[in-house]
Amino acid sequence: MLFQTLDKLKRQSILAAILMMALGVVMLICPESYVNTLVVTVGYGMIVFALVEMLEFVASRKALIHYILFTGALIIAILGVFILIYNQDLLKALGWLFGFVLVQDGLFTLLNALLFARRSNRKGWWMLVILAVVLLVLGVLIFLNPWWDSPSLLMKVIGGALLFSALVSVLRLIWVWPFKNEKEGAEDAAER
């Protein structure tokens, strides 16, 4: 059961790292004239992602985590609709969208660090907790958007934060996966 959960976490971490890295690079190199198109595309993408998660909820076994994921999907769908409606207010839409994404990724990383990385018997697993807190702080700063008043500067900051999030996803994958301890392997062999 644990390894099935870790396999699912591994797939999610790889997918999150690829998506965050691609989106971060796009945000860094996107010209200012295409920012509005990018925001609309991301809004539609959020709605499609939320619908997929909601359909997955319908097919699931209805455990507590599935209800939590369904609630998160509803929030993402609502944010996607708000982004499509208020896409003229570009800075707030970008700040809300990517601030929420980074806060969600920080919470996910913190949860995985405390549930899985601590048990993996790897040295330095607590670094994942620190990185998760940094992700949370970056997400809140971008969500509040107190000082970035130009779309190009905001996109550069968001792109850099997304690349950092991709790096954290890769490190999460490394620290979460357990390795077999030599003493535990000898004890298992002795029990057989």
Disulfide bonds with the S-S distance in Angstrom:
none
